[in-house]
Amino acid sequence: MVAPNAADVDTVGAGDLAAAVEVLAGRTVAVLTGAGISTDSGIPDYRGAGALPRNPMTFQQFIKDPEYRKRYWAGSHLGWRQFDDAQPNDGHRALAELELAGVVNGVMSQNVDGLHLRAGSQRVVDLHGTMDRVRCLTCGQGFARSDIALRLARENPWLDEPGARELAPDGDVEVGSIDGFVTPDCTVCGGVLKPDIVFFGEFIPTEKFAEATALMQAADALLIAGSSLVVNSGIRLLDQAAKRKLPIVIINRGVTRGDLRATVKIDGGTSQHLAALAAQLRS
């Protein structure tokens, strides 16, 4: 990755960037990321500027109503095609480089896009799961999402007809009629399949949060990138850092719930600021 020019970094954040470098230099940094880090990869943010209001499906709706499952799988399949084509951006690559350099000890992500791993990060805690895996809720059998996508395309060929569709941050797309849609089921037991992600109304798996807590305990600082900290998982990790009086650096466009507790807040995009931060912390 080429180090960014000074002009690439928002002028308003130049002083804050220097302050962030000062508090993070020489420390082991745990990183928490949200949807804002993936916007430059073409995946929209739930709460960023210009984000449209959404009413995402809950876990309870998915479980109880076959019609809800039909609508979810139809929209999710359409979104998966675009989601899977997304590529890591400079922000993802900067964090991978910082981990390789021994500055970052791991990434705790609220995203389900898998872009941190594809960028080269080795230790990634997917707090909300990952879209590239599917699991049976009855027998626990796991499947590759690409295999389920092939089944869906074969059984519902009309889904892949060309047309403009608006992608959502969770890889879903709004669909019209679902008449005749064939919902995938488990080929082992016939049970209900669900992408291996945390739906609204579900809790983060205990083991996942334990992994994130272990990263926090081994860190001397917390860097938050692209999260407004509206989701409780982020706030709980911020609380851990604050209780230990660790330096906290937040990079995000707009206000976050953690701004008053941040040591340094940079109001701006993650890609250019993380790239600039990495260039200085590695030097």
Sequence and secondary structure as in RCSB ss.txt:
>XXXX:A:sequence
MVAPNAADVDTVGAGDLAAAVEVLAGRTVAVLTGAGISTDSGIPDYRGAGALPRNPMTFQQFIKDPEYRKRYWAG
SHLGWRQFDDAQPNDGHRALAELELAGVVNGVMSQNVDGLHLRAGSQRVVDLHGTMDRVRCLTCGQGFARSDIAL
RLARENPWLDEPGARELAPDGDVEVGSIDGFVTPDCTVCGGVLKPDIVFFGEFIPTEKFAEATALMQAADALLIA
GSSLVVNSGIRLLDQAAKRKLPIVIINRGVTRGDLRATVKIDGGTSQHLAALAAQLRS
>XXXX:A:secstr
     GGGS GGGHHHHHHHHHHHTTS EEEEE GGGSGGGT   SSSTT       BHHHHHH HHHHHHHHHH
HHHHHHHHHH    HHHHHHHHHHHTTSEEEEEES  S HHHHHT SSEEETTEEEEEEEETTT  EEEHHHHHH
HHHHH GGGGS     B TTS B  S  TT    B TTT  BEEEEE  BT    HHHHHHHHHHHHT SEEEEE
S    SHHHHHHHHHHHHTT  EEEE SS  TTGGG SEEE S HHHHHHHHHHHH  
